[in-house]
């Protein structure tokens, strides 16, 4: 890593920890990546859905991720990966009080009548997350115009490498089998295969042990493929 915080991954794009100036672009990238997803249609009311989604991404991947040092972006912010780090992880910071308050205040309003179902489903997810400290992938997305260039892999790589070095697992929840297949090629394995508590969406929770699960011989074949978004935003403070 150079003095400017950039990291070049396998001769690919430069990725870096997001900065305050990136927040609008983070929200825009993740909105166009997820606006047509099943998760967005399930989790947000039709009234003002795109505006609600943009605000969620602005709060979670943007303000929270920037403040805690856990959101990674390509240099042009065409791909974003937002994580939650284990408590007291060196190089990260706790969620500031004002950001935590904004999340607590605004997220239920943004989800409106879907908030209770999301909370119940989150309880299911929490029960199967690793008991030990782990990195949680809140969301990853790439602008449609920039897909199939390996950018999603690039923005995930810094944290996955750190997980391997620190011997810490990573975990994520997603709602499509396409995302499961993609994540399995990065070393994740399914630990929960069920549905949201209202039975409207599939629910897959995946865990990547340090070093990765058995990735398989076809991992390199899909290294250039990007998912639209893994999961939906996670709002824990």
Phi, psi and omega in degrees: 000131181274180182294340180271005178082003181278153178224123179265123186256110174048052179060019180265204183290154174285129174239154186207164173290136183294150181242164181307323181296343183275348189305312179299321180290324176301311180298319181294315180299312183290330177293312180291335178285332189240355188301327181260009183286156176297324180299315181297318180292329179280319191273342186232141177294156182296327181294111178067031186302313183296319179294320177297316181297318178299317180294322177300312180294324177298318181288312191277295181286330182278275187297314181292314182295321179292315183295327183265350181074035185235012173249131179247144181222156165289163187299330178264007179059033175274351173219144186220139170229121181248128183239165163244126182270155170302151180305140174063025176292127179305138180088354176243169182227156175295159176294124179299153183300322182290325178290317177300320179294320178296318177299313182296325183280316191267327186299312178301322178294320181293322178281338177055234186287357177268352188300318183294319179294319177297318180296319179294319178293324178297328176296320177298314180298316182300327183292338183247002173292154180305140179288331181276165177306138182205159173274133180249123179276106181287315178193152172219136181205155180229140175302138180308323182289348184245012183284165178064032173239008180078017185288325178295319175299319183298316183283342175277333190303317182303317181285321178297322176295320179293320177303317180295316182293322182270356182059051181236137178283165171236156181212160183199155171242135179224172187230011176225148179291331177300318177292324176300312181300317181295315181291327177298327179287348175260008176100005176277153177226143181288129174245348178215127179229098184212216179222162170301160188295343175263006178064022183269335182226147168297153178224119178238126172252129182238146177233138175247111177290162176306131184087347178087152171288182179295104188291320181098158187288344185268008183300314183295332182296328183256015184298337180267359182271142178238136170283161176289314176194139174267113178070191173244172182301143174255137192246010179299142177275000000 
